Amino acid sequence: MTNNREQSLRCVVEKWLAFKSPGTAKVVAFGRTPARWGRYVCVETTHDTRSVTLFFFRHGDGCWRVFPPATTLPKMALERLAA
């Protein structure tokens, strides 16, 4: 199995949308998300006369996935105090 880090956006789109012929999908939107300025791409294709649209999100490790990256929440840590 191929490591996800080695897959391009094209490979991930082809996997999720299962193309019958190349070039049957089009990018309908792209940009950056407000949170952490992550990248996203919206891809659309037609399967059996119905339109299918998926959003792909770029994660910090360089992988493209269909779910957005988790937001980093503030954390508090208490240092052990020396007695």
N, C-alpha and C positions, 0 to 999 in steps of 0.2 A: 504494500500500500504506500502511496506517495505521501510524504509529509506535507501538511497543509501550508507550511511556510514556503514551500517551493511552488505552490500553485498561484497562477495569475488570476486576476479578476475574471478573465475570459474562461478559464478552466472551471472556476466555481460557478459562473453563470450557466455554462453548458451542462454541468452536473445537475444543478437544481431545476433548470428549465427543459432538460432533455430534448435538445434540438433534433428535428428531423433533417434539416439541411442547414448548412452554415449561413450566417447572415440573416437569420429570421428574427433576431431580436434587435431592439433599438434602445438606446439610453434616452429616457424621457426627462430625467432630472438628475442633477448632481450638485454637490456643495459640501458645506461643513455644518455639523450639528452645533448648536449653541453651547452645549456642555462639553468642555475640554476641546473644542474645535476639531472633533473627529470628522473623518470624511465619510460620505455616503454616496451611493449611486442607485438610481431607480431604473430598472430594466423592464421592458414590456415585450411580450411576444403573444402570438395567437396559437391556441391549441384547440382543435376540433371546433372551430368557429367562435371560440370565446377568448376574450382577452385575459392574459395572466400577467400580473405586475408584482415584482418583488423588489424590496430594498436590500441592498448589500452594504454592510458597514465595515470600515477598516479598523482593525484592532491595533493596539500598541505593539504587538509582536509582528505586525505586517500582514496578518491573515485577513482575508475578506470572509465575513460570515453574515448570515441572515438575521442575526440579533445584534442589537447595539452593545457596545462595550459597557461594562458596569461602571457606574459613576463612583468616583473615589470620595468616600465620605470622610469628614474630619475624624481623627482618632485622638483619644487621650491616653497617655501612658503615665503611670506613676513610677518614679524611680524608687527603688528600695533605699530607705534612709539608713545610714549607718548609725548604730546605737552607741 
